[in-house]
């Protein structure tokens, strides 16, 4: 059974360079049995072909998943890669679900989600599994996440929900520039949510609570899933002694305005899913207040450049245009926001509102 301890789910979409870096770091794990499940979120063939080429050149056998269960000897080998092709770009959360389900169907004890823009040190996964094996109360665990290009700077070290839903704030303890690592950031700490881009979960618990919620497309799906994972309100942890390295924003791309739109909208969806009555009253009201604030301060570029995203995020949330809507329209959304940036003039924003709809 030791060979069926851990399934590592790596999701990719229209990328091969970072994905190859990621899976290469996974294959470099030392003295440790794991099973790699590579999930293709309906990429163009040229990207998956480059990944297959690398796997073939490095003597890794690719098994196209065509059935639910596989023989015992197929698991725990560093020379195998299970490959699942999604029919559509399902987004972050739902895109991982076929990989999660594969791990459940084949009785793997733990499931790791490692995003394809991560680099995993050679002992990280083994040490995290050791933590889980020693404490049966832990349902999910994440390492400390560092910037790949600034390896001494922390990007993520836990999440706290608290009153963040009421004020539409990020629940994670990070900011765009990060902060320098320090001796005080060591040991095991409680967290309200494990990180979506690097975490290990108990398969048994995931099977019981259900997989990622399809109402999410990009952002906040990890908070919602963690909310259901946290059985005892003390079962989610961050191991600050273990590190993983992140190509920050590597998956989402450079469309700043689109990312702002998704962040606003899916924080509203998160409030709907896990918020209490006070979170909903304050959270929904605060989002509308910020929109009106943008109108009053619209001649300031900081606010005018965000007005369009806030406006459509609120409209689309109340129209229930999330989840499946974004899976169908992600190209349209990307195109709509592609010419908006922090320096966009007010005149162009107003023109966009008057002449374009999506």
C-alpha positions in Angstrom: 0.0 0.0 0.0 3.0 2.4 0.4 3.1 2.8 -3.4 -0.5 4.1 -3.3 0.1 6.8 -0.7 0.2 9.9 -2.8 -1.3 11.1 -6.1 0.0 14.4 -7.4 -2.4 16.2 -9.6 -0.8 18.8 -12.0 -3.2 20.8 -14.2 -1.9 22.7 -17.2 -3.4 24.8 -20.0 -1.6 26.1 -23.1 1.8 26.0 -21.5 4.7 23.5 -21.7 7.8 25.3 -20.4 6.7 25.9 -16.8 4.8 22.6 -16.8 8.0 20.7 -17.7 9.9 22.6 -15.1 7.2 21.6 -12.5 7.0 17.9 -13.4 10.8 17.7 -13.6 11.0 18.9 -10.0 8.4 16.4 -9.0 10.3 13.5 -10.7 13.4 14.7 -8.7 11.7 13.8 -5.4 14.1 11.6 -3.4 13.3 8.2 -1.7 9.6 8.6 -2.1 6.8 6.8 -3.8 4.2 8.9 -5.6 1.9 8.8 -8.7 1.8 11.7 -11.1 -1.5 12.6 -12.7 -1.2 15.2 -15.4 -4.5 16.9 -16.3 -4.7 18.8 -19.6 -7.3 21.6 -19.4 -8.0 21.3 -23.2 -4.8 22.8 -24.4 -3.8 23.2 -28.0 -1.9 20.1 -29.2 1.4 21.9 -29.7 1.7 22.4 -25.9 0.8 18.8 -24.9 3.1 17.5 -27.6 6.1 19.3 -26.2 5.3 17.8 -22.7 5.0 14.3 -24.2 8.3 14.8 -26.0 10.0 15.7 -22.8 8.5 12.7 -21.0 9.5 10.4 -23.8 13.1 11.7 -23.9 13.3 11.1 -20.1 12.0 7.6 -20.3 8.6 8.3 -18.7 5.7 6.2 -19.8 2.5 8.1 -20.5 -0.8 6.3 -19.7 -3.9 7.9 -21.3 -6.6 7.4 -18.7 -9.4 5.5 -20.3 -10.9 3.6 -17.3 -11.6 4.2 -13.6 -9.3 1.7 -12.0 -5.8 0.5 -12.8 -3.6 -2.4 -11.6 -1.7 -2.0 -8.3 1.7 -2.1 -10.1 0.9 1.0 -12.0 1.2 3.2 -8.9 4.2 4.6 -7.1 6.5 4.4 -10.1 8.6 7.4 -11.0 8.7 6.2 -14.6 4.9 6.6 -15.2 2.6 9.5 -15.8 -1.2 9.2 -16.0 -2.6 11.7 -18.5 -6.2 13.0 -18.5 -7.5 15.3 -21.2 -10.4 17.6 -20.2 -13.0 18.3 -22.9 -13.1 22.0 -22.1 -11.0 24.5 -20.2 -12.8 24.0 -16.9 -10.8 26.6 -15.0 -8.8 26.1 -11.8 -11.0 24.2 -9.4 -13.2 22.1 -11.7 -10.2 21.4 -14.0 -8.6 19.4 -11.2 -11.6 17.3 -10.4 -10.9 14.5 -12.9 -7.5 14.1 -11.3 -9.0 14.1 -7.8 -11.6 11.6 -8.9 -8.9 9.3 -10.4 -7.1 9.3 -7.0 -10.3 8.5 -5.2 -11.2 5.7 -7.6 -7.8 4.1 -7.2 -7.7 4.4 -3.4 -4.7 6.7 -3.1 -4.4 7.8 0.5 -3.5 11.4 -0.2 -4.0 13.9 -3.0 -1.6 16.7 -3.8 -2.5 19.7 -5.9 0.6 21.2 -7.3 0.0 23.9 -9.9 2.1 23.8 -13.0 3.9 27.1 -12.2 5.5 25.5 -9.1 9.0 24.2 -8.4 9.1 21.5 -5.7 12.3 20.9 -3.7 13.3 17.3 -3.6 12.3 16.5 0.0 9.2 18.7 0.3 6.5 16.2 -0.5 8.0 13.4 1.5 8.3 15.7 4.6 4.7 16.9 4.3 3.4 13.3 4.0 5.4 12.5 7.2 3.5 15.3 8.9 0.2 13.9 7.8 1.1 10.4 8.8 2.1 11.5 12.3 -1.1 13.5 13.0 -4.4 11.8 12.0 -6.4 15.0 12.7 -4.8 16.9 9.8 -7.1 16.9 6.7 -5.0 19.3 4.6 -1.5 20.8 4.7 0.5 23.3 2.6 4.1 24.4 2.6 5.3 28.0 2.8 5.3 29.4 -0.7 8.2 31.5 -1.9 8.8 33.6 -5.0 10.8 31.7 -7.6 12.6 34.9 -8.7 13.0 36.2 -5.2 13.6 32.9 -3.3 14.1 34.6 0.1 10.7 36.3 -0.1 7.5 34.7 1.1 4.4 34.8 -1.2 2.0 32.8 1.0 2.2 31.5 4.6 -1.5 30.8 5.5 -5.0 32.3 5.2 -7.4 33.9 7.6 -11.0 34.4 6.7 -12.1 36.5 9.7 -13.8 39.7 8.5 -12.2 39.6 5.1 -15.4 38.4 3.4 -17.2 41.5 4.8 -14.7 43.8 3.2 -13.9 41.8 0.1 -10.3 41.4 1.1 -7.9 38.6 0.1 -8.0 35.9 2.8 -4.4 34.9 2.1 -1.5 36.3 4.0 0.4 37.7 1.1 0.7 40.8 -1.1 2.0 41.5 -4.6 5.6 42.2 -3.4 5.8 39.6 -0.6 8.0 40.0 2.4 11.4 38.7 3.5 11.6 35.3 5.2 12.5 35.2 8.8 13.2 32.8 11.7 9.8 33.7 13.2 8.1 32.0 10.2 8.9 28.5 11.2 7.1 25.4 12.5 3.5 24.4 12.1 0.6 26.9 12.2 -3.1 26.7 11.8 -4.7 28.1 8.7 -8.3 28.7 7.6 -7.4 27.5 4.1 -4.7 25.6 2.5 -3.2 27.0 -0.7 -4.8 26.1 -3.9 -1.6 26.1 -5.8 0.3 23.8 -3.4 -1.4 21.5 -0.9 -2.0 17.9 0.1 -5.4 16.6 1.2 -6.7 13.4 2.7 -8.5 11.5 0.0 -11.0 10.0 2.5 -12.1 13.5 3.6 -12.3 14.8 0.0 -14.4 11.9 -1.0 -16.8 12.7 1.9 -17.2 16.4 1.2 -17.2 16.4 -2.6 -14.8 17.9 -5.1 -14.2 21.5 -6.2 -17.3 23.5 -6.6 -18.2 24.1 -10.3 -19.5 27.6 -9.6 -15.9 28.7 -9.4 -13.7 29.3 -12.5 -10.7 31.3 -11.4 -9.9 32.3 -7.8 -11.3 31.6 -4.4 -12.1 27.9 -5.1 -9.4 26.9 -2.7 -11.0 28.9 0.1 -14.4 27.3 -0.5 -12.9 23.8 -0.7 -10.9 24.4 2.5 -14.0 25.5 4.3 -15.5 22.1 3.7 -12.2 20.3 4.4 -11.8 21.9 7.8 -13.7 19.3 9.8 -12.6 20.1 13.3 -11.6 23.8 12.8 -8.1 22.6 13.6 -7.5 20.3 10.7 -5.8 22.6 8.2 -2.1 23.5 8.7 0.8 25.2 7.1 4.3 23.7 7.5 6.5 26.8 7.5 9.6 24.5 7.6 8.8 23.3 4.1 9.1 25.5 1.0 7.9 25.5 -2.5 8.7 28.1 -5.2 6.1 29.9 -7.4 6.2 31.6 -10.8 3.8 34.2 -9.5 0.9 35.0 -12.0 2.4 32.5 -14.4 -0.9 30.7 -15.0 -3.2 33.7 -15.3 -1.1 35.7 -17.7 -0.6 39.4 -18.0 -4.2 40.6 -18.5 -4.3 42.7 -15.3 -7.9 44.0 -15.8 -9.3 40.5 -16.4 -7.7 39.3 -13.2 -9.2 42.2 -11.2 -12.6 41.3 -12.7 -12.3 37.7 -11.7 -11.1 38.6 -8.2 -14.0 40.9 -7.5 -16.6 38.5 -8.9 -15.4 35.3 -7.3 -15.0 37.0 -3.9 -18.7 37.7 -4.2 -19.3 34.0 -5.1 -17.2 33.0 -2.1 -19.4 35.2 0.2 -22.5 33.5 -1.2 -21.0 30.0 -0.6 -19.5 30.2 2.9 -20.4 33.6 4.4 -22.8 34.0 7.3 -25.7 36.5 7.2 -23.4 39.4 8.3 -20.8 38.5 5.8 -23.4 38.7 3.1 -25.0 41.9 4.3 -21.7 43.7 4.6 -19.9 42.0 1.7 -22.6 42.7 -0.9 -23.1 46.2 0.4 -19.4 47.0 0.5 -18.9 45.8 -3.1 -21.7 48.2 -4.3 -20.2 51.0 -2.1 -16.8 50.5 -3.8 -18.5 50.8 -7.2 -20.1 54.1 -6.2 -16.8 55.3 -4.7 -15.2 54.6 -8.1 -17.8 56.8 -9.7 -17.2 59.7 -7.3 -13.4 59.3 -7.8 -13.5 58.4 -11.4 -11.1 61.2 -12.4 -8.4 59.4 -10.4 -6.8 56.7 -12.5 -6.5 54.3 -9.6 -10.3 54.2 -9.4 -11.2 54.8 -13.1 -9.0 51.9 -14.2 -11.0 49.5 -11.9 -14.5 50.8 -12.5 -15.2 48.6 -15.5 -14.1 45.5 -13.6 -16.1 46.3 -10.5 -19.2 47.2 -12.6 -19.3 43.9 -14.6 -18.2 41.8 -11.6 -21.3 43.0 -9.6 -23.7 42.8 -12.6 -22.5 39.3 -13.6 -22.6 38.0 -10.0 -26.2 39.0 -9.5 -27.0 37.6 -13.0 -25.3 34.4 -11.9 -22.8 34.7 -14.7 -20.0 32.8 -13.1 -18.7 29.2 -13.2 -20.2 27.8 -16.4 -20.5 31.3 -17.9 -16.7 31.8 -17.6 -15.9 28.4 -18.9 -17.9 29.2 -22.1 -16.8 32.9 -22.4 -13.2 33.0 -21.1 -11.8 34.0 -24.5 -14.4 36.7 -24.8 -13.6 38.0 -21.3 -9.9 38.0 -22.0 -10.4 40.0 -25.2 -12.7 42.5 -23.6 -10.3 43.4 -20.8 -7.1 43.0 -22.8 -6.7 46.8 -23.6 -7.4 48.0 -20.0 -4.5 48.7 -17.7 -3.6 50.9 -14.7 -2.9 53.9 -17.0 -6.1 53.7 -19.1 -7.7 57.1 -19.5 -11.2 57.8 -18.3 -12.4 58.8 -21.8 -11.6 55.3 -23.1 -13.3 53.6 -20.1 -16.5 55.6 -20.8 -16.3 54.7 -24.5 -15.9 51.1 -23.6 -19.0 51.2 -21.4 -21.1 52.9 -24.1 -20.0 50.9 -27.1 -19.2 47.4 -25.9 -21.0 44.7 -24.0 -20.2 41.2 -22.9 
